[in-house]
Amino acid sequence: MKTLTILTRLTLLLLLIGFTSCSNDDNGPMPPENEVTIVGAAQATAELSTLVAALQKADESANNDLVATLSGEGSFTVFAPTNQAFNDLLAQLDGFDSLDDFNTEQLQDLLAVILTYHVVGQEALSTDLSNGMSLTTVQGSTLQVSTEGGVFIQDATDVAAEVTTADIETSNGVVHIIDKVLLPQAILDELADIILVPITDLAIANENLQSLVAALQAANGDLPTVLRGAGPYTVLAPTDTAFETFLDGAALEDVPVDVLTNVLLNHVISGEVTSEDLVGLGAGYTSTLALGAGERNMSLYFDATGDVTFNGTSTVVTPDVKALNGIVHVVDAVIDVPNIVDHAVANPGLSSLVGALTDGGNTTFTDLLSNEAETFTVFAPGNDAFSAFTNPNSNDINAVLANHVVMGAALYRSDLTTTYVNTEAEFAADENISLYVNADDDGVTLNGTSSVVMPDIVATNGVIHTVDAVIDLPTVVTFAAADPNFSTLVQALTELTPSTDFVSVLSAQDGAGSDPFTVFAPTNDAFAALSSIPAEADLIPILQHHVVAGANVRSGDLSDGATATTLEGDMITINLPGTGENIADITDGAGNTGIGIDFVDVQAINGVIHVVDTVLIPDTTN
């Protein structure tokens, strides 16, 4: 706390002592018994209990005798701040949590100066107050009255106090209850180092943040008002030099208002986050008030393991500047709103992914995922996931990477349900490979091998979910193993038929076997409808009867009456349209009809799966 100048202290104390001595004459007449004084009225009013405590605290200094003065003879008008008004004042003072913090004579004299600024040396009822009227306090300062839309008392700040309860008449004057503690200019000058102002006003007062102020004014007109609001907010405030670099010779007027507004909101975090908080967390994500894909709040990556940085581009140069409604960290660069690529580059935990995407100067993915005209969902493997990936099938790494990208939608964690989606990886032109998403309360897994570790990293053009394993290109076996609806089928293909290596047969790709395959996969319910699962000798041809080798027959290729020969040797026939809710019907080798195809086009790298509701039976007579 800086000390009062000698002149200011003497002036204020002389005014204060003059007020207390002239108003507290020991030989003067006392108020009649049973009449309530100003102090008595305050003591009897619950919402003025802090005012009473403040008077008592000020009187702990030998220079003051405010309680006696306002209990004695006189004719005063007192503008009495509520308990909440005092709470608001304490919130404005850095280092002050309660009246107990006025714990020295100097501070108690300051408190007395504040309190006497609320006292006018003559009685003025509300009917005596008029618009534009000046009132002189007992210390010689001036208060201005406004009666437009209510009764307001203007002090030396920008915010007037409103009279909420008027004309509490007492034996020695009148009390008007107000919603703000009034502050004279002398107090504002002396408390300049510790009095907290809203974030907008803090920026206005900082000569190095004038470009930020200009940007706030040039953007959405509500922003300066928002940052004067209750908050609390954490604002990352770029310096003037940071804005100069960001604009790169352009003027603020050259930036579209909606773009500028979102960029500025990307510097605002809801809640108060100190540098100590960030260091304690180490590194991770928070959300800003900017809006990304799907109108979700934008994600912001922070790294406080060394210098505190944001999105890998902006470093805190001055931390923890306290404001009335939050905290400000001054930063050396404007934090532009990030797209998918920006987020990946900013997070060191995704450096292996970035390296794979850009290997050899490859720009295919960076160009794609920087496209603001598209929307993406990206499942991003962390560095450990890449270290563990051996690429057992020697697949093209670009195709593997494409298998982590879903284009056309930002699928947030709340949007992920147990279903199949298509990735940017392709079996052939216009035949995108499927991805099996299994989502429940325990989390999200992909193709049964990779789990979401951190969901919902929001970008301008989509969302990233980090995952713990690289999602290799799936075969038809991959989907059968991943989808719990096929658990009986998997059991039949493996432990119930040990003499035939169905897994190896159906895992062949790139022409290494009988691939590609079209598989009509019966569900668990389909197997359950059988009286019993046949023994191995009979089960093997049944399983073979569900597979067409050498063709990737998608639903668009099906036509009424089309036939196909299965691995078992018998033909199946497709009937369109299907009966009831069936997409299509199948007639199997045994002549059973009305077998429903319920779901189509689960595309693997070596074939396609269509889901059927009944186990297909081959012709057992041949």
N, C-alpha and C positions, 0 to 999 in steps of 0.2 A: 504494500500500500504506500503510495507516495505521500509525503507530508503536505499539509496545507501550507501555502505561502504565508509568511508572517502577516502581511497586509490583509489577506483574505480572512485569516483566522481572527485577527483583531476586529475586523469590521463585523464579521458574523457574530462573534461573541459579544461585542458591545451592543449590537442590536438585540441579541437574545437576552443579555443581562438587563438591558433597559426595559425589555418587555416584561421579564419576570419581576423586576424590582418595582416598577411603577404599577404593576397590576396586583402585587401581593404586599400591600401595606399592612403591617401587623396591627397598626392602630386604626385601620379603616373598619367600616361596618361589615359584619359578616352576613351572609345570606340568611333569611329567616329559616327557622327550624322546619323540617319536613318538606322543604322545597328541594327538588332535584337539580343539582348542578350539571354542567356539561360532563364532567368526569363521572358523576353518578349515573347520568343517562347512558354513557358509554359502557359503564360497568353492568348496567341492566340489559344491555343489548348483546345477544350472543355473537352476532356477526361482527362486533367491534372489540372482541376480547384481545385481539392482537394489537389493536391501537392502544388499549389500556396498558398492555405489557410493554409496548414501545415507549410510552410516556414514562413508565417506571424505569425502564432500562436507561433512557436518557438522563433521568434524575440521579443515576449512580455517579455521574460526574458532579463534582462540587460546584460547577458553574451553572447548574440547571435546577429549577424547581417547578417543573411544568405541571405536575399533578396539583400542587397547591395553588398555582396560579389559575388554572382552569376550574378549580373548585371554589375560588374566591370571588370577591365582588368584581363585576365588570359587565361589559356588554359586548359579547363576542359573537362572531359567526365562525363556526368550525365546519370545514369540509372533511368528513370523517371517512377514511378509507376502510373498506371491508377487510376481513381476514384474507380473502382470496387476493385482494389487491396487494397486501403485504407479501403473500406467497409469490406473486408475480414479480414484485420488486426484488425479493431475495434470489429468484431465478435469474434475474438480470445481472446480479453482482457475482463475479467470479470469486469463489472461495467463501461465500456466505451461504450457509445452510439454514440458519435460524437467527433470531435476535441475539442469542448468546454470543454470536460472533462479533457483536459490537462490544468488545471486551476490554477496551482501553478508554481513557478519558477523551483522547482525541476522537475516537470513533463515536463515543457517546455524545460528544459535542456536535459531530456531524449529524447524528440522528436527531438531535434537538433542532438543528437548523432545518432539517427536512420537515419535522413536525410543526414548527412554528410557521412554516410556509403555508400551512393549511388554516391558519388563524387570521381572521380579519378583525380589527379592533372596534367594530361596531356591528350591531345586529342588522342582518339583512334577510328577511323572509323571501320565499320564492317569488312573492308578488312584487318585491322590490327589485328583482333582477330583470334586466332588459338586455336585448341583443346588442352586442358590441360594448357593453358596459365594462369598465375597468375597476377592479377591486385591489386595494393596497393592503398587503399583509402587514402584520405587526413588525416584521423585520424590514419593511420598506420595499419589498418586491411587488410585482404586479401580476394579477391574474385577470384573464379575459373571459367574459361570459358570452356564450352563444345560446340562443333559445330556438334555434332552427331544428325541428324534429325532436325536441326534448330540451333539457337544460344541461349544458356542457361547460366545464371549467378547463380552460387551456393553460397549461404550464409552459415550461421552456422546451419541452419535447415536441415531437410531431403528433402525438396522440393525446387527445383531450380526455378528461375524466367525465363520465356521465353521472348526473345526480339520479340515484335510484330510489331514494326515499328522502323527501323534503320536509322541512319545517317541524323538526322535533324541538319543541320549545322547552327551555329550561329556565331556572331562576336567574342565570347569568348569561343568557344568550340563546342562540338557535344552532341546531346541528342539522347538516345536510349530509346524508350518506352517499359516498361516491365509490366508483368501481376501480379506481386507480390511485396509487400514491403519486402525489404531485411533486415534481422536482424542479427547483430553481436552477438558473443557469450556473450559478456559482458551484452548486453541487455537481452538476454535469461536468464542469471543467475539472474539478478536483478528483472525480471518480472516472475520468476518461480512460485510465489504464485498466480498470476492472469492470466497468459497466458493459454488459453484453447487449449487442444489438442484433436484430434479425439478419439472416445471411445476406439478403439483398443489400441492406444498409452497410454491412461489413465490407462487401465488395465495392460499394460506391466510395467508401472512405479509404480504400487501399489503392494507392497510385499505380500499382503494378497489375491491377485487375480491371482496368478501364475498358479493355476490349471485351472482357466477359460481360461487363455491365451493358456495353453497347449491343452485344449479341443478344442478351436477355431482352433488351428493348426492341430489337429488330425482329425477334422471333415471336412466338405466341405471346400476345399482349398480357396474358395472365401469369406468365412465369415470374416476373418480379413480385407480384402479389402472392403467388404460391410460396415463394421462398421467404416471404415475410410471415407466413402462416405458422400455425402451431407446431408443425413438424412432430417429432424431431427428424431432421434430415442430415445426411452426410453428403457434403458437396466436394467434389474434386475440381478445384478451381484452376483452370489453365491461366498462365501468365500472359501478358501482352505479347511477349516474344513467341509463346506457343501459338497464339492465334495468328500471328504474322506468318509463321511457318505453315500453319494449316491452310490459310487463305491463299498462300503462294501468289501474291500479287493481285488477287481478286478482291473485290469489296464485299462487305457483308450483304449488301443489297443484291449481289450476284447469286447468293445461295438461296434457293427456294425456301420459303418460310417453313413449310412442313419438314423439310430436310434439316434445316438449322435447329428447329424446335426439338426434333428427335435426337440430334447430336448433343444438344445441351442437356436434355433429360438423361442422356447416357452418362452424365457426370453426377447424377443425383441418386443417392441410395436412401430408401426409407429406413429410418432409425438412425441412431448415433453409433458410429463405428470408429473407435479410436485407433491410433497406430499400435497401441498395446494389444488391442483386440486382434488386429491383423497379424501381429507377430506371434501371438498365442496360437492362432489358427495355422500359421505357416504359409499355406497356399491352398487355393480352391476357388470356388465360384460364389458370387453373390448376384443379386438382381438389381438393375437400375430401373428408373421410371420410364426409360425409353421403351418403345414397343417393337417387337420383332415379329417373326412369322406367326400368323394366327392371333395377332394382337396380344401375344404373351409378353411379359416384361423381359427385357433383354438381359442376357447373362453377361457378367463381367468377371474376368479371371484376374485374381490378385496373387502376387507372389511376394511374401514378406520374409523369405529366408535370408535375404540380404537387404539391399535397398528395396523399399516398398514400390512395386511396379503394378501397373494395370494393363491387361491385354498385351503385355510385352512391349508396349510402345511409350508409356507415360510413367514417369518416376516422381514420387513425392519429394519436393524440395523444402517445403515448410509444413510440418504435420501439426495437427491438433490445435487449430486456431478456433477457440470457442466462440460460439454465437448464442444468442438467446434461444434460438430454435434448432440448435444442432451443433455441428462441428464442420470445419472446413480444412481440407488438406490441399495446399497449393501444389500443383503439378506442372511439369515442364513441357507437356505436349497435350494437344487436344486429342481426346479419345473418340475416334470416329466409330460409328455403329458397325459392328463386325458381321461379316458374312461367314459361311461355313469354313472357308479356307483361313480367314483371319483367326478364328477361334483355334483351329488346329495348329497353326503356326505359333500362336501365343502360349500354348500349353506345352511345356517341356516333356510332359508325360506322353505326348503324342508325336514326339520327334521321329520315331521310327516310321510311323505312318506317313508323316510328311516326306521323309526321305524316300519311302517306297513310291509315293505318288509322283515325286519329281525326279526319280532316278534317271540319269542320262539326259537331263534337260527336258524330260517329258512334261508337257503342259496340258495333256488331255484332261486330267482330273481337275487341275487348278482352274482351267478355263471353264469346265463344266460347273464346278461347285462354287464358282464366283458369279455365276449367272444370276442376276437379280430378277430375271423374268420367270425363273422357275422356282419351285419349292421342293426341298429335299428332306428326307430323313436319312441320317448317316449313323451307322453303327461303327464306332471308331475303336479299333483295337489299341490298347495301350502298349507301351514299349515291352513289357514282360510278355504280352501275348505274341508279339512279333518274334521275340527271342525264342519262344517255345515252338514256333511254327516251323515244321520241317518240309512242308509242301510234298507230302508222300506221293501224290499222283503227278508230280511235275507239271502242275497246271500253270498256264500263263498267269503271272502275278497280276497283270492288269485286269484279267478276267476275275481273279480272286478279289481284287480291290473293288471292282464294280459290283461284286456280290454283296457288298456292305452298303450299297446306296439304293434307296427307294426314291423314285422321282414322282412328283405330282402331288405330294401331300406332306405336311409337317405332322407326323404322328407322335404326339406327346405320350408320356407314360399312361396318362388317363385314357388315351385313344387306343393303346395297344391291347388287343384282345386275342384270344386263342384262335388263330386263323392262318391262312396263307396270304402272303403278299408277293409282288413281283419286284425283283431287283433289276439293276441296269446290266447285270451279266446276261449273256445270251447263249442259248443252245444253237440257234441259227437266227438269221435276220427276222426281226419281229417276233421272236419266240423267247421272251425273257424268262430267266430262271426264277423259280419260286423260292420263297423263304418261309419256313414254318416258325411262327411266333407262338410260344406258349406262355401266356400271361395269367398269373393268379396273384393272390395276396402275398405269396412268398417271393415274387419277383418275376423277371422276364428272362426266358431262355430262347435261343435261336438255333434251329435245326438240332436241338438237343445237345449241343456241344459248347455253346457260348452264352454267357450270362451278362446281362446289363449290370454294370457296376455303378455308374453315375448317370442317371437319366436327365433329360430336359435341359441341355445346354442350348439356350435360345440364340439364334442368329437372325439376321435380316431375312435370309432366304431359306430358313428351315431350322431343323433341330438336330443336335448330336446326342447320341447315347454312347458313352464309353463302354466297351465290353472287354471281357477277360480272356478271350480266345479269338484267333482269326477264324472266320467262317469260310471254310474251304468250299469249293464247288461241290454241290450235293449230287450223289447218284440216287437212283430210285431206292436203293437200300437205305441211304441216309434218311430219307423221308419216312420209310416204314419204321425205322428204329426210333425216330424222333417223335412221331405222332402216336400218343397212347391209344388212339382208336384202332391201331394196327398191331397191338401187342400180341394178340393170338396168332395173327399172320406171321409175325416174326418168330414166335415160338414154333410154328409149323415149319417154317423155312430153315430152322436151325436145329433145336434139340429133338424135334419129333421126326426129322429126316436126316440123321447123321451120315447116311451113306451118300448123300448128294450135297455138294458144296454150292448151294443156291446163292450164298452171299458172294462168292467169287464170280459165279456166272453173271449175276445181276449187277456187279460192280464194274464190269468191263466198260471201257470208254475209248473213244478215238479209234474205233474199229478193231480194238484188240480182241474182241470176242464176237458175240452175236448181237451186240448193240447196234443201233439204239433199240430200246424196248418200249413197247406200249403195254402197261400193266393195268389190269382191272383188279383193283385191290379190295378184297372183302373186309368189312369192318368186324370188330369183335362181336357185334350183334348178329352179323351174318353167320359167323361160326357158331354162335350160341343157338341159332335156330336149327342146327343139325341135331339129330338124335344123339350123335356122338361123333367125335373126330376120328376118322378112319385110321387104321394102322398104317405104318410107313409105306408098305407096298402099294396100297391104294391111295395114300395121301400124295405121293410124289406126282402121279399123273394129274391129280386134281389141281395141284399147285401149278404145274406146267400149263394147264388149260387156261390159266389166267394171264399168260404172257404171250404177246405177239412179238417175235424177234425181227430185227432188221428194219423197223419202221417206227417213226415218232408220229403217231396218229393223234392229232389234237381234235378237240370237239368240232372245230370248223371244218375238219376233213371228213367228218362222219356224214353219211347220207342214208336214207331209208333203203334197207335191203342190202347194205354193204356187208361183205363177209371178210373174214380174216382167219388164217390158219394159225393155231397156237403152237407153242413148243411141244405140246403133247401130241399134235398131229391132227386133231379134230378142228372143225371150223366153228366159229361163232358168227351170229348174224345180228346186225344193228337194226333196230326198228325206230323210226321217227314218225311223228313225235312220240315221246314217252307217255305212258299212262299215268294218270293222277299227277303227282308232283315230280315224277321222274323226268330228268333232262332227256334221257333216251332209255329204250329198253333193249335188253339182250336176250337172244335165244341161244342157249348153250348147246354143246355137242350132244347132250342127252335129250334135247328137244324141249327143255323147260323154258317157258316163255315168261314175259313180264318181269324179268330181272332188272331192277332199276339202277341206272347210273345216277347217283345223287350229287356228285361233285366232280368237276372236270379240270383238266389242264394243270395238274401239279407238275411243273416242268423241272426236270433234273438235267444234269449235263450229259446224261446217257440215255434219256428217254422221258416218257411222260406217264403219269399215273391218273387213272380215273377211278373214283370210289364207287363200289357197287354194294348193294344191300343184301345180296344173296351169294352164297358160294356157288361157283360155276361147276357143273358136273360134266365130264366128258362122256362120250358114247362108250359104254362098258361092254357093248356087244361086239365090237370089232377087235 
